[in-house]
């Protein structure tokens, strides 16, 4: 009987990439056929995200519908099976571990337990340690299908010709949800933006001390009022507003980011991948101290690659 590993995808593009990469690598280690569930978590009314990996040249494929936990009945069935799985000697669920403080971490033991023929893999798996051994294979799969179209993007030649530095700001971090948005949510989002602005100014000072004529390019999920908030001379804001398709625009932004020579990365899965997929081996990569942001705690202890410089 075929031994399967099925990873459950959820959230936005960057998160989906972590889940796919971790699942792909786990299937190789465990010598199983790899599939992904790109349906179940996106059917909930609570969900605001869209499945976005179909714009990559993935070699693996979605799982057959009979293995999905879709709809209300699927939700109930999944909850029941996860509850009884703890009693079984051969597990059906490979779940990301966390410590008593609910912090996740890389755990090699996950792949050495006794599992049934079909495994459902769930978690964020936000660490390169899960898939670093398969880096070349994963990078080949995360090439956009519209690669040739993106080569004609107006920003690309500028990024390639200059001492390009990638910057990123996440706006509305705590106010993008299906529940009612509170005053506190907006306040936390504003503080997070302020913290990022301070970090970016520190990063720019560092790059100017190390590079000759660096040019700074900034990506954001919202460009609203950013120029005033940043107050940085000659900063180039990446705005691909001419691309109407939201998912295509995300993939174009990600591809452009990977072509930068240097990076100051924020705790954003999208930004993380934009840096990790870069082929520039001699670039400077900065990342913030884990305690830098007032209202945001990085959940995975192994989130940052060890060769990214902390400031």
Number of C-alpha atoms within 10 A of each C-alpha: 5 8 15 19 28 26 29 24 27 25 17 17 22 21 20 24 23 24 25 26 27 25 27 26 22 22 21 14 14 13 12 18 16 23 21 23 25 22 20 18 22 18 15 13 8 11 13 13 13 18 18 20 21 13 16 16 14 16 12 13 12 14 19 10 11 7 13 19 19 20 14 12 9 14 15 12 14 16 12 11 12 16 10 11 15 12 9 11 11 15 19 21 21 20 15 15 14 15 8 6 7 10 14 22 19 19 13 10 7 13 13 9 12 12 17 16 14 19 21 23 22 17 19 22 28 26 20 20 18 21 22 14 12 17 14 11 15 21 14 14 16 20 16 21 16 15 14 9 10 19 14 10 13 10 18 16 13 14 21 13 10 14 17 22 25 25 25 24 25 19 20 18 19 18 19 14 13 10 8 9 12 10 10 11 17 16 14 18 21 17 16 22 21 18 16 23 18 13 20 22 14 14 22 18 10 13 22 12 11 11 14 9 12 17 21 23 22 18 20 17 13 12 15 10 8 17 13 8 11 16 11 14 8 9 14 16 17 16 16 15 9 7 12 9 9 12 18 18 17 18 24 20 21 21 23 24 30 21 21 28 24 27 29 26 26 21 20 16 18 24 25 21 21 22 23 16 20 19 13 14 8 8 16 17 20 19 19 21 13 16 10 14 19 11 12 15 12 16 16 17 14 18 20 22 13 9 9 15 14 13 14
